[in-house]
Structure formats: structure tokens, C-alpha cells
Amino acid sequence: MYKGSWDMNTSWKNYGSCRGLNPNIFYPSCEEEARVAKAICRQCPVQNECLSYALKNQEKDGVWGGATERDRRRMIRQRLKTA
């Protein structure tokens, strides 16, 4: 496991628990199917970097850092309310 800090480059992807898994797991067709991906993300050493990347780059699809598109939209709305 890599412990370090990354800027917004994508070197953190090399340490993701998703690496080598079927990408379809992380692009579920509905929220219910996202449970498997979220479980993998919870164990990931770069979960925070992945989520930060998705939020900054406004990823529209898939599970990133343990968050679905709906989860990420909710996070963004919360940030805007508290800003």
C-alpha cells in the first residue's frame, strides 16, 4: 500500500483497489447495483484521492471514491449550501 500525497495527477490510480477488476462493476445500471463497487472502494487506500478527482473533474458516470453520480451531486449541493 502506498502512503503519500498526490496532486491532481492520476498516479494514485496505480494503487486503487479497482485496478485489474472488471470496469463494469464501477458503472452499474442502477443505485442498487453500486453496492459491490462501494464495498471495494471502502477498502481502497486511495479512496479520497479518487473521490476528489471525480468531484474536481465532474465525472458524470460510475462509482468514484465510493460515491455514485447521485452521491457526488449531493456532496456538491452540500458544499454550495455551506459556502
C-alpha positions in Angstrom: 0.0 0.0 0.0 1.3 3.4 -0.9 1.1 6.2 1.6 1.7 9.5 0.2 0.1 12.6 -1.1 -0.9 13.2 -4.7 -1.7 16.3 -6.6 -4.5 16.1 -9.1 -2.4 13.9 -11.4 -3.6 10.3 -11.8 -0.7 8.4 -10.3 -3.0 7.4 -7.4 -4.8 5.2 -9.9 -2.0 2.7 -9.8 -2.8 1.9 -6.1 -6.6 1.6 -6.4 -8.4 -1.5 -5.2 -10.3 -1.4 -8.5 -7.1 -1.9 -10.6 -7.4 -5.0 -12.7 -11.1 -5.6 -11.9 -13.9 -5.6 -14.4 -14.7 -1.9 -15.0 -18.4 -2.7 -15.4 -18.5 -3.2 -11.6 -18.0 0.5 -11.3 -20.5 1.5 -13.9 -23.7 0.0 -12.5 -27.0 0.4 -14.3 -28.8 1.5 -11.0 -28.0 2.7 -7.5 -28.7 -0.8 -6.0 -26.1 -2.4 -8.2 -23.5 0.1 -6.9 -23.2 -1.8 -3.5 -20.4 -4.0 -4.8 -18.4 -1.1 -6.1 -18.9 0.9 -2.9 -17.7 -2.1 -0.9 -14.5 -2.3 -2.9 -14.0 1.5 -2.5 -14.3 1.3 1.3 -11.2 -0.9 1.4 -9.2 1.2 -1.1 -6.1 3.1 0.0 -6.7 5.9 -2.5 -10.5 6.4 -1.9 -10.1 10.0 -1.0 -7.9 10.9 -4.0 -10.4 9.1 -6.3 -13.4 10.9 -4.9 -11.5 14.3 -5.1 -10.6 13.6 -8.7 -14.2 12.8 -9.6 -15.6 15.9 -7.9 -13.0 18.2 -9.5 -13.5 16.7 -12.9 -17.2 16.5 -12.6 -17.3 12.8 -13.5 -20.9 12.1 -14.5 -20.9 8.3 -14.6 -19.8 5.5 -12.4 -18.7 5.0 -8.8 -15.6 7.0 -7.9 -14.2 7.0 -4.4 -17.2 5.1 -3.1 -19.7 7.6 -4.5 -22.2 7.3 -7.3 -23.2 10.1 -9.5 -26.2 10.8 -7.2 -23.9 10.8 -4.1 -21.5 13.2 -5.8 -24.3 15.6 -6.8 -25.5 15.6 -3.2 -22.0 16.4 -2.0 -21.6 19.3 -4.4 -25.0 20.7 -3.3 -24.0 20.4 0.4 -20.7 22.2 -0.4 -22.6 25.0 -2.1 -25.0 25.4 0.8 -22.2 25.7 3.3 -20.1 28.1 1.2 
